[in-house]
Amino acid sequence: MSRSIHAAQGESLPYNHHLHQFLTFLKHERGFADATIVNRERSLKPFLGWLVAEDVPLSTVSPVVITKYFTGIVAGRWKRTTVSFHVQSLRSFFRYASSRGWCAAGIAESIDAPRVYTYENVPQVVEEMIALARPGGVVASHEADWGAFPCDPPSPAWDRLVEVFVAYSRNNGIDLFVGRKTHQMFRAAGLTGIQVNPLIHVYPPGHNRRNILCDFLENVKERILAENLMAETEFHERFTELQRHLDDTDTLVISHLFIQVWGKRPRETSVLERSARV
């Protein structure tokens, strides 16, 4: 019978020296900030403790083992953003572990943020929205959609950094194109009289959202580098080039698409009430 995770974490883990070597690598080779390293340590210790509790050697870890950890231990207890961070930590650790021969090759690449444990049940959120509306009341949504997010003149730096940000989002279960899908969720939930209104904006010089792509990238820079989506040198060069392009007052920046969707809750019963009858 496996030991408890808390008991395993309370002891000196067999993998403490592996963890220490990895954190040292992040600090001295990758130049990660101390706060990021502390968060990586906090993220990895529960997983390593779970391996000990389950009597699973690090050398035998497989994608099935990792999926079992997320679906069995943390399912329902972590939000999507929390799970995404832990997925990133494991990817980073297993890339390093593979390079040191501690585990099989390809483990990091197999951690592909399966929707079973990283993608929130959006229809459930819609049902909760409906439950807050009175019968006959209106439920509305305003969601972004990255189907269009251009600048002109075109910029290779813009195109490359958007490509990397989309890849990062996809890897971590973040749907940048959920706006176009909301009307389907509303219909599936039983709302009637669905209406859709697309919005798009221009961000002129001085607008507080003109540099929003830079803001997004700065927020996830360390995670992009940790996932090896872009080398740090290239990130710095492209980011600097992008800032120069946005500083040019002749550059046109157009927002990504925003999709407003609304519909009415049926007067007779709510979605939750209908579900309760099944």
Secondary structure, 3 states (H helix, E strand, C coil): CCCCHHHHHHCCCCCHHHHHHHHHHHHHCCCCCHHHHHHHHHHHHHHHHHHHHCCCCHHHCCHHHHHHHHHHHCCCCCCHHHHHHHHHHHHHHHHHHHHCCCCCCCHHHHCCCCHHHHCCCHHHHHHHHHHHCCCCCEEEEEEEECCCCCEECCCHHHHHHHHHHHHHHHHCCCCCCHHHHHHHHHHHCCCEEEEEEEECCECCCCCCCCCHHHHHHHHHHHHHHHCCCCCHHHHHHHHHHHHHHHHCCCCEEECCEEEEEEEECCCCCCHHHHHHHC
